[in-house]
Amino acid sequence: MINEFKFFFTPKEEYQRRYGICKSCERFNDLTKQCKECNCFMPMKCKISNLPCPLGYWDIVDSTSETDNLETL
């Protein structure tokens, strides 16, 4: 079953890049870790490859890229 989710999650480096962008954004609520634009819980949203930033700071990740990010959930 884990193989079914292999391409669902972003690679670790992409997750760190995305979350870093979020933490520096003025629309990020540091207390709740939510985006004030989309109200998503960003530590989880940044891990999902097909969810873009509503402000366009990062886009979806190609679903064919390799990922080994399951251990960080």
C-alpha positions as CSV (number, residue, x, y, z in Angstrom):
1,M,0.0,0.0,0.0
2,I,2.9,2.4,0.7
3,N,3.9,2.2,-3.0
4,E,0.5,3.6,-3.9
5,F,1.5,6.8,-2.1
6,K,5.0,7.0,-3.4
7,F,4.3,9.9,-5.7
8,F,1.8,11.6,-3.5
9,F,4.4,13.3,-1.3
10,T,7.0,15.9,-2.2
11,P,10.7,15.0,-1.9
12,K,12.2,16.1,1.5
13,E,14.2,19.0,-0.1
14,E,11.0,20.3,-1.9
15,Y,9.1,20.1,1.4
16,Q,11.8,22.1,3.2
17,R,11.8,24.7,0.4
18,R,8.0,25.1,0.5
19,Y,7.7,25.3,4.2
20,G,10.6,27.8,4.4
21,I,8.7,30.0,1.9
22,C,5.5,29.7,4.0
23,K,7.3,30.5,7.3
24,S,8.6,33.7,5.7
25,C,5.3,34.8,4.2
26,E,3.2,37.5,5.8
27,R,0.1,35.3,5.4
28,F,1.5,32.5,7.6
29,N,0.1,32.2,11.1
30,D,3.1,31.0,13.2
31,L,0.9,30.0,16.2
32,T,-1.4,27.6,14.2
33,K,1.0,26.9,11.3
34,Q,-1.9,27.9,8.9
35,C,-2.0,30.0,5.8
36,K,-4.3,32.9,6.2
37,E,-5.0,32.8,2.5
38,C,-6.2,29.2,2.2
39,N,-6.5,28.2,5.9
40,C,-4.5,25.1,5.3
41,F,-2.3,23.5,7.9
42,M,1.0,24.1,6.1
43,P,3.2,21.3,7.6
44,M,0.9,18.9,5.9
45,K,0.0,20.9,2.7
46,C,3.7,21.3,1.9
47,K,4.2,17.5,1.9
48,I,1.5,16.9,-0.7
49,S,2.9,17.2,-4.3
50,N,-0.3,18.2,-6.1
51,L,-1.3,21.2,-3.9
52,P,0.1,24.6,-5.0
53,C,0.5,27.8,-3.0
54,P,-2.6,30.0,-3.5
55,L,-0.3,33.0,-3.8
56,G,1.8,31.3,-6.5
57,Y,5.0,31.0,-4.4
58,W,5.3,27.3,-5.3
59,D,3.6,25.1,-7.7
60,I,2.7,21.4,-7.9
61,V,5.6,18.8,-8.1
62,D,5.7,16.5,-11.1
63,S,4.1,13.2,-9.9
64,T,6.8,11.2,-11.6
65,S,9.6,12.5,-9.4
66,E,11.0,10.1,-6.8
67,T,10.2,10.7,-3.2
68,D,11.1,9.1,0.1
69,N,9.3,11.5,2.4
70,L,6.9,9.1,4.1
71,E,9.1,8.7,7.2
72,T,8.5,12.4,8.2
73,L,4.8,12.1,8.6
